[in-house]
């Protein structure tokens, strides 16, 4: 490996580091915005459901509303978990792709060791 190869590799590593940090910052920003929006939406829904609970007139009506709310909450949990999982997977892919590309190009450019034949 020549000095020029080492210099190119160093520059590639620096570029990869910048790309990785940029992708991570963008991913963090995306997740932060998503969770802030979700928190706002959840707060509004909590206010709405609390108003419904205060207008209940019978135990049966309470049980119906409670059951409906629990079912909707579980469905929302499943949907939100799937969404966050997909977002996180995409962010991890964006963060690791520059390193994978650098690794593949470095391995491809590395000199191959001669194969010794058995005597």
C-alpha positions as CSV (number, residue, x, y, z in Angstrom):
1,X,0.0,0.0,0.0
2,X,1.4,3.3,-1.0
3,X,1.3,6.7,0.7
4,X,-1.2,7.8,-1.8
5,X,-3.4,4.8,-1.0
6,X,-3.3,5.6,2.7
7,X,-4.1,9.3,2.0
8,X,-7.1,8.3,-0.1
9,X,-8.2,5.9,2.5
10,X,-7.9,8.5,5.2
11,X,-9.9,11.0,3.1
12,X,-12.5,8.3,2.4
13,X,-12.8,7.7,6.2
14,X,-13.2,11.3,6.9
15,X,-15.9,11.7,4.2
16,X,-17.6,8.6,5.5
17,X,-17.5,10.0,9.1
18,X,-19.2,13.2,7.9
19,X,-21.8,11.3,5.9
20,X,-22.6,9.1,8.9
21,X,-22.9,12.0,11.3
22,X,-25.1,13.9,8.8
23,X,-27.4,10.8,8.4
24,X,-27.5,10.3,12.2
25,X,-28.4,13.9,12.9
26,X,-31.1,13.8,10.2
27,X,-32.4,10.6,11.7
28,X,-32.5,12.0,15.2
29,X,-34.3,15.1,13.9
30,X,-36.9,12.9,12.1
31,X,-37.5,10.8,15.2
32,X,-37.7,13.8,17.4
33,X,-40.3,15.5,15.2
34,X,-42.3,12.3,15.0
35,X,-42.3,11.8,18.7
36,X,-43.2,15.5,19.3
37,X,-46.1,15.2,16.9
38,X,-47.2,11.9,18.5
39,X,-47.1,13.4,22.0
40,X,-49.2,16.3,20.9
41,X,-51.7,14.0,19.2
42,X,-51.8,11.7,22.3
43,X,-52.5,14.7,24.6
44,X,-55.4,15.8,22.4
45,X,-56.8,12.3,22.3
46,X,-56.4,12.0,26.1
47,X,-58.4,15.3,26.6
48,X,-61.1,14.0,24.2
49,X,-61.4,10.6,26.0
50,X,-61.5,12.3,29.4
51,X,-64.4,14.4,28.3
52,X,-66.2,11.3,27.2
53,X,-65.6,9.6,30.5
54,X,-66.9,12.6,32.5
55,X,-70.2,12.4,30.6
56,X,-70.9,8.7,31.5
57,X,-74.2,8.0,33.1
58,X,-74.1,4.2,33.9
59,X,-71.6,1.5,34.7
60,X,-72.5,-0.3,31.4
61,X,-71.7,2.8,29.5
62,X,-68.4,3.1,31.4
63,X,-67.4,-0.5,30.6
64,X,-68.3,0.0,26.9
65,X,-66.2,3.1,26.6
66,X,-63.3,1.6,28.6
67,X,-63.3,-1.5,26.4
68,X,-63.4,0.6,23.2
69,X,-60.6,2.9,24.5
70,X,-58.4,-0.1,25.5
71,X,-58.9,-1.7,22.1
72,X,-58.1,1.5,20.2
73,X,-55.1,2.1,22.5
74,X,-53.7,-1.4,21.7
75,X,-54.3,-0.9,17.9
76,X,-52.5,2.4,18.1
77,X,-49.6,0.9,20.0
78,X,-49.2,-1.8,17.3
79,X,-49.3,0.7,14.5
80,X,-46.9,3.2,16.2
81,X,-44.5,0.4,17.1
82,X,-44.4,-0.7,13.5
83,X,-43.9,2.9,12.2
84,X,-41.1,3.6,14.7
85,X,-39.5,0.3,13.9
86,X,-39.5,1.1,10.1
87,X,-38.2,4.6,10.7
88,X,-35.4,3.3,13.0
89,X,-34.4,0.6,10.5
90,X,-34.2,3.2,7.7
91,X,-32.1,5.5,9.9
92,X,-29.7,2.6,10.8
93,X,-29.4,1.7,7.1
94,X,-28.7,5.4,6.2
95,X,-26.0,5.6,9.0
96,X,-24.3,2.3,8.2
97,X,-24.4,2.5,4.3
98,X,-21.4,4.9,4.0
99,X,-19.2,2.6,6.2
100,X,-20.3,-0.5,4.2
101,X,-19.4,1.3,1.0
102,X,-16.0,2.3,2.3
103,X,-15.3,-1.1,3.6
104,X,-16.2,-2.8,0.3
105,X,-14.1,-0.3,-1.7
106,X,-11.1,-0.7,0.7
107,X,-11.3,-4.5,0.6
108,X,-11.5,-4.4,-3.2
109,X,-8.5,-2.1,-3.4
110,X,-6.4,-4.0,-0.9
111,X,-3.5,-5.9,-2.4
112,X,-4.1,-9.7,-2.5
113,X,-1.6,-11.9,-0.6
114,X,0.0,-14.5,-2.9
115,X,-1.3,-18.0,-2.4
116,X,1.4,-20.4,-1.4
117,X,1.2,-23.8,-2.8
118,X,1.8,-26.8,-0.6
119,X,5.0,-28.7,-1.4
